Amino acid sequence: MDVFKAIETRRSIRKYKDQPIPEDLLWRILEAARLAPSASNRQPWAMVVVRDKEQKKLTAKACSNMEHVAGCAVFIACFSNPGDKWYQVDAAIAMENVSLAAWEAGIGSCWIGYFDDDYMKSVLHIPQDDKIVVCMTLGYPDEAPDARPRKDLADLVYREKYVPRSGSPPF
Ligand SMILES: Cc1cc2nc3c(=O)[nH]c(=O)nc-3n(C[C@H](O)[C@H](O)[C@H](O)COP(=O)(O)O)c2cc1C
Protein backbone atom coordinates (compact mmCIF):
# COMPACT_ATOMS: atom_id res chain seq x y z
CA MET A 1 0.00 0.00 0.00
CA ASP A 2 1.48 3.35 -0.93
CA VAL A 3 1.31 6.31 1.46
CA PHE A 4 -1.52 8.08 -0.33
CA LYS A 5 -3.63 4.93 -0.38
CA ALA A 6 -3.10 4.53 3.36
CA ILE A 7 -4.12 8.16 3.93
CA GLU A 8 -7.14 7.74 1.69
CA THR A 9 -8.45 4.47 3.15
CA ARG A 10 -7.61 4.88 6.85
CA ARG A 11 -10.60 5.15 9.17
CA SER A 12 -10.87 5.56 12.91
CA ILE A 13 -11.49 2.03 14.16
CA ARG A 14 -13.43 1.71 17.39
CA LYS A 15 -14.16 -2.03 17.40
CA TYR A 16 -11.31 -4.51 17.56
CA LYS A 17 -10.87 -8.26 17.30
CA ASP A 18 -9.60 -10.02 20.39
CA GLN A 19 -6.29 -10.66 18.68
CA PRO A 20 -2.87 -9.54 19.86
CA ILE A 21 -0.48 -7.60 17.63
CA PRO A 22 2.74 -9.58 17.19
CA GLU A 23 5.69 -8.03 18.98
CA ASP A 24 7.82 -7.56 15.84
CA LEU A 25 4.96 -5.88 13.98
CA LEU A 26 4.28 -3.57 16.91
CA TRP A 27 7.94 -2.57 16.95
CA ARG A 28 7.84 -1.88 13.22
CA ILE A 29 4.84 0.39 13.73
CA LEU A 30 6.60 2.20 16.58
CA GLU A 31 9.67 2.54 14.36
CA ALA A 32 7.52 4.72 12.09
CA ALA A 33 7.13 7.10 15.04
CA ARG A 34 10.85 7.11 15.74
CA LEU A 35 11.55 8.12 12.14
CA ALA A 36 9.15 11.09 12.24
CA PRO A 37 10.53 14.59 11.67
CA SER A 38 10.66 17.01 14.59
CA ALA A 39 11.62 20.64 15.07
CA SER A 40 15.44 20.91 15.02
CA ASN A 41 15.39 17.11 15.22
CA ARG A 42 14.87 17.38 18.99
CA GLN A 43 12.51 14.36 19.14
CA PRO A 44 10.98 15.72 22.34
CA TRP A 45 8.37 13.02 22.95
CA ALA A 46 8.18 9.55 24.44
CA MET A 47 5.47 6.93 24.52
CA VAL A 48 4.03 4.55 27.05
CA VAL A 49 2.81 1.42 25.28
CA VAL A 50 0.21 -0.56 27.21
CA ARG A 51 -0.70 -4.17 26.45
CA ASP A 52 -1.31 -5.57 29.92
CA LYS A 53 -5.02 -6.25 30.56
CA GLU A 54 -5.11 -4.77 34.05
CA GLN A 55 -3.22 -1.67 32.98
CA LYS A 56 -5.59 -1.29 30.00
CA LYS A 57 -8.58 -1.36 32.35
CA LEU A 58 -7.09 1.65 34.12
CA THR A 59 -6.37 3.53 30.91
CA ALA A 60 -9.95 2.85 29.80
CA LYS A 61 -11.15 4.24 33.14
CA ALA A 62 -9.14 7.39 32.43
CA CYS A 63 -11.10 7.66 29.15
CA SER A 64 -14.57 7.40 30.74
CA ASN A 65 -14.48 3.65 29.98
CA MET A 66 -14.58 4.17 26.21
CA GLU A 67 -15.21 0.68 24.82
CA HIS A 68 -12.53 0.85 22.16
CA VAL A 69 -9.94 1.79 24.76
CA ALA A 70 -10.92 -1.20 26.90
CA GLY A 71 -11.05 -3.48 23.84
CA CYS A 72 -7.92 -2.46 21.93
CA ALA A 73 -4.86 -4.66 21.63
CA VAL A 74 -2.45 -1.81 22.35
CA PHE A 75 -2.94 1.58 23.95
CA ILE A 76 -0.32 4.27 23.41
CA ALA A 77 0.07 7.52 25.32
CA CYS A 78 2.45 10.02 23.73
CA PHE A 79 3.84 12.56 26.16
CA SER A 80 6.24 15.45 26.00
CA ASN A 81 7.36 18.56 27.80
CA PRO A 82 5.43 21.80 27.26
CA GLY A 83 8.74 23.66 27.60
CA ASP A 84 9.51 22.63 24.03
CA LYS A 85 7.85 25.07 21.62
CA TRP A 86 6.80 22.35 19.13
CA TYR A 87 6.05 19.58 21.60
CA GLN A 88 2.49 19.00 20.43
CA VAL A 89 3.27 19.21 16.72
CA ASP A 90 6.19 16.78 17.01
CA ALA A 91 4.16 14.30 19.03
CA ALA A 92 1.25 14.52 16.60
CA ILE A 93 3.49 13.85 13.59
CA ALA A 94 4.90 10.77 15.31
CA MET A 95 1.42 9.49 16.15
CA GLU A 96 0.16 10.04 12.61
CA ASN A 97 3.09 7.93 11.40
CA VAL A 98 1.96 5.23 13.84
CA SER A 99 -1.59 5.39 12.55
CA LEU A 100 -0.57 5.11 8.88
CA ALA A 101 2.07 2.42 9.41
CA ALA A 102 -0.48 0.42 11.40
CA TRP A 103 -3.11 0.78 8.68
CA GLU A 104 -0.68 -0.41 6.04
CA ALA A 105 -0.16 -3.52 8.17
CA GLY A 106 -3.91 -4.14 8.47
CA ILE A 107 -4.17 -2.69 11.97
CA GLY A 108 -6.73 -0.07 12.86
CA SER A 109 -6.24 2.86 15.19
CA CYS A 110 -8.16 5.62 16.85
CA TRP A 111 -6.76 8.85 18.21
CA ILE A 112 -7.83 9.47 21.80
CA GLY A 113 -7.86 13.07 22.93
CA TYR A 114 -10.57 12.73 25.54
CA PHE A 115 -9.08 11.52 28.82
CA ASP A 116 -8.59 12.59 32.40
CA ASP A 117 -5.10 14.01 32.18
CA ASP A 118 -4.14 13.70 35.86
CA TYR A 119 -5.56 10.22 36.28
CA MET A 120 -3.93 8.96 33.06
CA LYS A 121 -0.61 10.42 34.15
CA SER A 122 -0.84 8.69 37.51
CA VAL A 123 -1.76 5.34 35.89
CA LEU A 124 1.19 5.56 33.48
CA HIS A 125 3.65 7.17 35.93
CA ILE A 126 4.24 10.11 33.57
CA PRO A 127 6.44 12.80 35.17
CA GLN A 128 4.53 15.73 36.68
CA ASP A 129 6.14 18.37 34.44
CA ASP A 130 5.27 16.51 31.25
CA LYS A 131 1.97 16.48 29.40
CA ILE A 132 0.22 13.67 27.59
CA VAL A 133 -0.29 15.18 24.15
CA VAL A 134 -2.55 12.50 22.76
CA CYS A 135 -3.28 8.79 23.02
CA MET A 136 -4.08 6.12 20.43
CA THR A 137 -5.67 2.69 20.37
CA LEU A 138 -4.46 -0.05 18.03
CA GLY A 139 -5.96 -3.39 17.09
CA TYR A 140 -7.16 -5.63 14.28
CA PRO A 141 -10.37 -4.03 12.93
CA ASP A 142 -13.70 -5.68 13.69
CA GLU A 143 -15.62 -3.06 11.72
CA ALA A 144 -15.29 -1.27 8.37
CA PRO A 145 -16.68 2.23 8.83
CA ASP A 146 -17.53 4.49 5.92
CA ALA A 147 -15.36 7.51 5.30
CA ARG A 148 -16.27 10.50 7.42
CA PRO A 149 -17.04 13.68 5.47
CA ARG A 150 -14.29 16.16 4.75
CA LYS A 151 -14.48 19.76 3.62
CA ASP A 152 -13.83 20.48 -0.05
CA LEU A 153 -10.23 21.26 -0.83
CA ALA A 154 -11.35 24.43 -2.59
CA ASP A 155 -12.76 25.64 0.75
CA LEU A 156 -9.46 24.97 2.51
CA VAL A 157 -6.90 26.35 0.08
CA TYR A 158 -6.21 29.90 -0.99
CA ARG A 159 -3.97 30.66 -3.92
CA GLU A 160 -1.11 33.04 -3.12
CA LYS A 161 -3.04 35.07 -0.49
CA TYR A 162 -5.95 34.59 1.82
CA VAL A 163 -9.03 36.38 0.51
CA PRO A 164 -12.28 36.36 2.53
CA ARG A 165 -15.01 34.47 0.70
CA SER A 166 -18.52 35.85 0.80
CA GLY A 167 -18.06 37.24 4.30
CA SER A 168 -17.58 33.84 5.95
CA PRO A 169 -14.67 33.12 8.31
CA PRO A 170 -11.88 30.96 6.83
CA PHE A 171 -12.51 27.89 9.06
C1 LIG B 1 -6.60 14.95 18.17
C2 LIG B 1 -7.71 13.95 17.99
C3 LIG B 1 -8.43 13.54 19.09
C4 LIG B 1 -9.42 12.56 18.96
N1 LIG B 1 -10.05 12.08 20.08
C5 LIG B 1 -10.92 11.06 19.96
C6 LIG B 1 -11.47 10.46 21.14
O1 LIG B 1 -11.19 10.83 22.27
N2 LIG B 1 -12.34 9.41 20.97
C7 LIG B 1 -12.65 8.92 19.72
O2 LIG B 1 -13.43 7.95 19.64
N3 LIG B 1 -12.15 9.49 18.58
C8 LIG B 1 -11.29 10.52 18.68
N4 LIG B 1 -10.73 11.08 17.55
C9 LIG B 1 -11.08 10.54 16.21
C10 LIG B 1 -11.91 11.52 15.39
O3 LIG B 1 -13.24 11.55 15.89
C11 LIG B 1 -11.88 11.08 13.91
O4 LIG B 1 -10.55 11.12 13.44
C12 LIG B 1 -12.75 11.97 13.02
O5 LIG B 1 -14.11 11.86 13.36
C13 LIG B 1 -12.60 11.61 11.54
O6 LIG B 1 -12.89 10.25 11.31
P1 LIG B 1 -11.81 9.29 10.62
O7 LIG B 1 -10.61 9.24 11.52
O8 LIG B 1 -12.47 7.93 10.50
O9 LIG B 1 -11.48 9.87 9.29
C14 LIG B 1 -9.74 12.05 17.67
C15 LIG B 1 -9.02 12.51 16.56
C16 LIG B 1 -8.01 13.42 16.71
C17 LIG B 1 -7.20 13.84 15.50
The ligand as an SDF file (V2000), in Angstrom:
LIG
                    3D

 31 33  0  0  0  0  0  0  0  0999 V2000
   -6.5990   14.9550   18.1700 C   0  0  0  0  0  0  0  0  0  0  0  0
   -7.7080   13.9490   17.9940 C   0  0  0  0  0  0  0  0  0  0  0  0
   -8.4280   13.5360   19.0900 C   0  0  0  0  0  0  0  0  0  0  0  0
   -9.4210   12.5580   18.9610 C   0  0  0  0  0  0  0  0  0  0  0  0
  -10.0470   12.0810   20.0810 N   0  0  0  0  0  0  0  0  0  0  0  0
  -10.9210   11.0560   19.9630 C   0  0  0  0  0  0  0  0  0  0  0  0
  -11.4750   10.4590   21.1380 C   0  0  0  0  0  0  0  0  0  0  0  0
  -11.1890   10.8270   22.2710 O   0  0  0  0  0  0  0  0  0  0  0  0
  -12.3350    9.4080   20.9690 N   0  0  0  0  0  0  0  0  0  0  0  0
  -12.6540    8.9170   19.7200 C   0  0  0  0  0  0  0  0  0  0  0  0
  -13.4300    7.9540   19.6440 O   0  0  0  0  0  0  0  0  0  0  0  0
  -12.1480    9.4850   18.5830 N   0  0  0  0  0  0  0  0  0  0  0  0
  -11.2880   10.5230   18.6810 C   0  0  0  0  0  0  0  0  0  0  0  0
  -10.7310   11.0790   17.5500 N   0  0  0  0  0  0  0  0  0  0  0  0
  -11.0780   10.5420   16.2140 C   0  0  0  0  0  0  0  0  0  0  0  0
  -11.9130   11.5240   15.3860 C   0  0  0  0  0  0  0  0  0  0  0  0
  -13.2350   11.5490   15.8930 O   0  0  0  0  0  0  0  0  0  0  0  0
  -11.8760   11.0820   13.9130 C   0  0  0  0  0  0  0  0  0  0  0  0
  -10.5510   11.1180   13.4410 O   0  0  0  0  0  0  0  0  0  0  0  0
  -12.7510   11.9670   13.0210 C   0  0  0  0  0  0  0  0  0  0  0  0
  -14.1050   11.8570   13.3580 O   0  0  0  0  0  0  0  0  0  0  0  0
  -12.6010   11.6130   11.5450 C   0  0  0  0  0  0  0  0  0  0  0  0
  -12.8910   10.2510   11.3070 O   0  0  0  0  0  0  0  0  0  0  0  0
  -11.8150    9.2850   10.6180 P   0  0  0  0  0  0  0  0  0  0  0  0
  -10.6090    9.2400   11.5200 O   0  0  0  0  0  0  0  0  0  0  0  0
  -12.4740    7.9280   10.5020 O   0  0  0  0  0  0  0  0  0  0  0  0
  -11.4850    9.8650    9.2910 O   0  0  0  0  0  0  0  0  0  0  0  0
   -9.7430   12.0530   17.6710 C   0  0  0  0  0  0  0  0  0  0  0  0
   -9.0170   12.5120   16.5560 C   0  0  0  0  0  0  0  0  0  0  0  0
   -8.0060   13.4230   16.7100 C   0  0  0  0  0  0  0  0  0  0  0  0
   -7.1990   13.8410   15.4960 C   0  0  0  0  0  0  0  0  0  0  0  0
  1  2  1  0
  2  3  1  0
  2 30  2  0
  3  4  2  0
  4  5  1  0
  4 28  1  0
  5  6  2  0
  6  7  1  0
  6 13  1  0
  7  8  2  0
  7  9  1  0
  9 10  1  0
 10 11  2  0
 10 12  1  0
 12 13  2  0
 13 14  1  0
 14 15  1  0
 14 28  1  0
 15 16  1  0
 16 17  1  0
 16 18  1  0
 18 19  1  0
 18 20  1  0
 20 21  1  0
 20 22  1  0
 22 23  1  0
 23 24  1  0
 24 25  2  0
 24 26  1  0
 24 27  1  0
 28 29  2  0
 29 30  1  0
 30 31  1  0
M  END
$$$$
